[in-house]
Amino acid sequence: MKRVRNDPCICGSGKKYKKCHGRNRSAASPLPPPPDQDRTKAELPIAGMSGHVQSIISVPQFADPRDPRNQGGPQGLPGAYGVTFTFSRPGFSPLVEYQCADATHVESDSHLAIAKPALNNPTNPDADQIRIYATTDDGRLVFTGYPNRKGFLSRIETTIQATDFIDARRRAYKALAPAISNWAAHFDIPMSVYQCDIREERTGAVRFTFLTPFRAMPLNVQAKGPLTKEFRG
């Protein structure tokens, strides 16, 4: 408690906790909510298998319990979904190890130049985005690609009608994958999707993928005796 009492108060006042909300606080009274700018940040333990793609879903809760936007939960309901594919250059992670974030906080990049200053296109010098039109058995989709500050393709977005988050990702990926695969083969460059964000337009809930980081482990393995041929193989 001494360490907590001397920490800055979580209300954001700048005072020590013991001189702010910690003063004369009974054990039964609740802690004040953290400041707004910290509510979207959390520190979670590493879970799942290392190196595997997982996802985090952020679902807003509205004050009025009768608000229809509180219905549906983390899986989502049928309706409109925004899908964002964020790119990266292989070997260069947009985020620090052990961190993940939605696409609005990711400095994405690729090897495909689509705008200035990377692309010098005299026929269309003011180009600042690209369009991809795709037709599958799910219907016709229109994707928009945006550059980063260097002029390289950073993300591709679309809006799609789907039954839930998983269905939205499936439909969008199936429509876009042939195009980016064609670019990779035609230009001989990697087109690496760093993460996929899906936003339920009705509620503002967001589901984004991330790669589970590898744990740091101590070197405590001792070799005993000669290694067998099978082990070496």
C-alpha positions as CSV (number, residue, x, y, z in Angstrom):
1,M,0.0,0.0,0.0
2,K,2.9,2.4,0.7
3,R,4.1,2.1,-2.9
4,V,0.6,2.6,-4.2
5,R,-0.1,5.6,-2.0
6,N,2.9,7.4,-3.3
7,D,2.2,6.7,-6.9
8,P,0.5,9.4,-9.1
9,C,-3.3,9.2,-8.6
10,I,-5.0,7.2,-11.4
11,C,-7.6,10.0,-11.9
12,G,-4.9,12.0,-13.7
13,S,-4.8,14.9,-11.4
14,G,-1.0,14.8,-11.0
15,K,-1.2,14.5,-7.2
16,K,0.0,11.5,-5.2
17,Y,-2.7,8.9,-4.7
18,K,-2.6,9.3,-0.9
19,K,-3.3,13.1,-1.3
20,C,-6.1,12.7,-3.8
21,H,-8.6,9.8,-4.2
22,G,-6.6,7.7,-1.6
23,R,-7.4,10.1,1.2
24,N,-9.8,8.6,3.7
25,R,-10.9,6.0,1.2
26,S,-12.7,3.1,2.8
27,A,-11.9,-0.4,1.6
28,A,-15.4,-0.8,0.2
29,S,-15.4,2.3,-2.0
30,P,-14.5,1.8,-5.6
31,L,-11.4,3.2,-7.3
32,P,-11.9,6.1,-9.7
33,P,-11.8,5.3,-13.4
34,P,-8.5,5.9,-15.2
35,P,-8.2,9.0,-17.5
36,D,-9.8,8.6,-20.9
37,Q,-6.5,8.5,-22.8
38,D,-5.5,5.4,-20.9
39,R,-8.7,3.4,-21.3
40,T,-7.6,1.8,-24.6
41,K,-4.3,0.6,-23.2
42,A,-3.8,-2.6,-21.4
43,E,-1.0,-4.9,-20.4
44,L,-1.8,-8.6,-20.8
45,P,0.2,-11.8,-20.3
46,I,1.4,-13.7,-23.3
47,A,-1.1,-16.4,-24.1
48,G,-1.3,-19.1,-26.8
49,M,1.4,-20.6,-29.0
50,S,4.4,-18.5,-30.0
51,G,4.5,-17.3,-33.6
52,H,0.8,-17.9,-34.2
53,V,-1.7,-15.4,-35.4
54,Q,-4.3,-14.4,-32.8
55,S,-6.8,-11.5,-32.4
56,I,-8.0,-9.0,-29.9
57,I,-11.5,-7.7,-29.9
58,S,-12.3,-4.3,-28.4
59,V,-16.1,-3.9,-27.8
60,P,-17.4,-0.5,-26.6
61,Q,-20.1,-0.5,-23.9
62,F,-22.7,2.3,-24.0
63,A,-24.1,3.8,-20.8
64,D,-27.8,3.2,-21.6
65,P,-28.5,-0.5,-21.2
66,R,-31.3,-0.2,-23.7
67,D,-28.9,1.1,-26.4
68,P,-29.1,-1.5,-29.3
69,R,-25.4,-1.1,-29.9
70,N,-24.8,-3.1,-26.7
71,Q,-26.3,-6.1,-28.5
72,G,-24.2,-8.6,-30.4
73,G,-21.1,-9.0,-28.2
74,P,-17.6,-9.7,-29.5
75,Q,-18.7,-11.9,-32.3
76,G,-20.7,-9.2,-34.1
77,L,-24.1,-9.2,-35.8
78,P,-25.1,-9.1,-39.5
79,G,-24.4,-5.7,-41.0
80,A,-21.7,-3.5,-42.5
81,Y,-18.0,-4.1,-41.5
82,G,-14.9,-2.1,-42.4
83,V,-11.9,-4.2,-43.2
84,T,-8.3,-2.9,-43.2
85,F,-5.3,-4.9,-44.4
86,T,-2.0,-3.4,-43.1
87,F,1.3,-4.2,-44.9
88,S,4.9,-4.3,-43.7
89,R,8.3,-5.0,-45.2
90,P,9.5,-8.5,-44.2
91,G,12.1,-8.2,-41.5
92,F,11.0,-4.8,-40.3
93,S,8.2,-4.8,-37.7
94,P,6.1,-1.7,-37.5
95,L,5.7,-2.1,-33.8
96,V,8.1,-2.8,-30.9
97,E,8.3,-6.5,-29.8
98,Y,5.6,-7.5,-27.3
99,Q,3.3,-4.6,-28.5
100,C,0.2,-4.7,-30.7
101,A,-2.3,-2.1,-31.7
102,D,-5.1,-1.4,-34.2
103,A,-4.2,-0.1,-37.7
104,T,-4.6,3.5,-36.7
105,H,-1.5,3.2,-34.5
106,V,0.7,1.2,-36.9
107,E,3.3,2.8,-39.2
108,S,2.8,0.4,-42.1
109,D,5.0,0.0,-45.2
110,S,5.6,-2.1,-48.3
111,H,7.8,-2.3,-51.5
112,L,5.0,-1.1,-53.8
113,A,5.2,2.6,-54.7
114,I,1.9,4.2,-55.5
115,A,2.3,7.9,-54.8
116,K,4.9,10.7,-54.3
117,P,7.7,10.8,-53.3
118,A,8.3,7.2,-54.1
119,L,6.4,7.2,-57.4
120,N,7.1,9.6,-60.2
121,N,4.2,9.3,-62.5
122,P,4.1,12.0,-65.2
123,T,0.7,10.9,-66.5
124,N,-1.0,11.2,-63.1
125,P,1.3,13.3,-60.8
126,D,-1.5,13.8,-58.2
127,A,-2.3,10.2,-57.6
128,D,-2.6,9.5,-53.9
129,Q,-4.5,6.2,-53.8
130,I,-5.3,3.1,-55.8
131,R,-8.5,1.2,-56.5
132,I,-8.9,-2.6,-56.7
133,Y,-12.1,-4.1,-58.1
134,A,-12.8,-7.7,-57.3
135,T,-15.7,-10.1,-58.0
136,T,-16.2,-13.4,-56.2
137,D,-19.1,-15.7,-55.5
138,D,-19.9,-13.4,-52.5
139,G,-20.4,-10.4,-54.8
140,R,-18.4,-7.4,-56.0
141,L,-16.0,-5.5,-53.7
142,V,-14.1,-2.2,-54.2
143,F,-10.9,-1.8,-52.2
144,T,-8.9,1.5,-51.7
145,G,-5.2,1.4,-51.2
146,Y,-3.5,4.3,-49.3
147,P,0.2,5.3,-49.3
148,N,2.4,6.1,-46.3
149,R,4.4,9.3,-46.0
150,K,7.1,7.8,-48.3
151,G,4.6,7.0,-51.0
152,F,4.5,3.3,-50.6
153,L,1.3,1.2,-50.2
154,S,0.6,1.0,-46.5
155,R,-3.0,-0.3,-46.2
156,I,-6.0,-1.4,-48.2
157,E,-9.5,-0.9,-47.0
158,T,-13.0,-1.9,-48.0
159,T,-16.6,-2.0,-46.5
160,I,-18.5,-5.2,-46.7
161,Q,-21.8,-6.7,-45.7
162,A,-21.2,-9.8,-43.5
163,T,-22.8,-11.9,-40.8
164,D,-20.0,-11.3,-38.2
165,F,-16.3,-10.5,-37.8
166,I,-15.0,-13.8,-39.1
167,D,-17.3,-13.8,-42.1
168,A,-16.1,-10.2,-43.0
169,R,-12.5,-11.2,-42.9
170,R,-13.1,-14.3,-45.0
171,R,-15.0,-12.5,-47.7
172,A,-12.5,-9.6,-47.9
173,Y,-9.4,-11.8,-47.9
174,K,-10.8,-14.1,-50.6
175,A,-11.4,-11.1,-52.8
176,L,-8.1,-9.3,-52.3
177,A,-5.6,-12.2,-52.1
178,P,-5.5,-12.8,-55.9
179,A,-4.6,-9.2,-56.5
180,I,-1.8,-8.9,-54.0
181,S,-0.5,-12.3,-55.1
182,N,-0.4,-11.1,-58.7
183,W,1.6,-8.0,-57.7
184,A,4.1,-10.1,-55.8
185,A,4.7,-12.4,-58.8
186,H,4.6,-9.7,-61.5
187,F,6.9,-7.2,-59.7
188,D,9.0,-9.8,-57.8
189,I,8.4,-8.2,-54.4
190,P,7.0,-9.5,-51.2
191,M,3.5,-8.4,-50.3
192,S,3.3,-9.1,-46.6
193,V,0.0,-8.5,-44.7
194,Y,1.1,-7.5,-41.2
195,Q,-2.4,-7.5,-39.7
196,C,-6.1,-7.4,-40.5
197,D,-8.4,-5.0,-38.7
198,I,-12.2,-5.4,-38.8
199,R,-14.6,-2.7,-37.6
200,E,-18.3,-3.3,-36.9
201,E,-19.8,-0.1,-38.3
202,R,-22.9,-0.4,-36.1
203,T,-21.1,-0.5,-32.8
204,G,-17.5,0.7,-33.5
205,A,-16.1,-2.7,-32.1
206,V,-12.7,-3.5,-33.6
207,R,-11.1,-6.9,-34.1
208,F,-7.4,-6.9,-35.1
209,T,-4.9,-9.7,-35.5
210,F,-1.4,-9.9,-34.1
211,L,1.5,-12.4,-34.1
212,T,2.1,-14.0,-30.6
213,P,5.6,-13.1,-29.6
214,F,8.2,-15.6,-28.6
215,R,9.1,-15.8,-24.9
216,A,12.5,-15.0,-23.6
217,M,14.0,-18.2,-22.1
218,P,17.1,-18.8,-20.0
219,L,19.7,-21.1,-21.4
220,N,19.5,-24.0,-18.9
221,V,19.8,-27.0,-21.2
222,Q,22.7,-29.3,-20.4
223,A,23.9,-31.9,-23.0
224,K,24.6,-35.2,-21.3
225,G,26.7,-37.7,-23.2
226,P,27.1,-38.0,-27.0
227,L,24.2,-36.8,-29.1
228,T,22.5,-39.6,-31.0
229,K,22.3,-39.7,-34.8
230,E,18.6,-39.4,-34.7
231,F,18.8,-36.2,-32.5
232,R,21.4,-34.6,-34.8
233,G,19.2,-35.4,-37.8
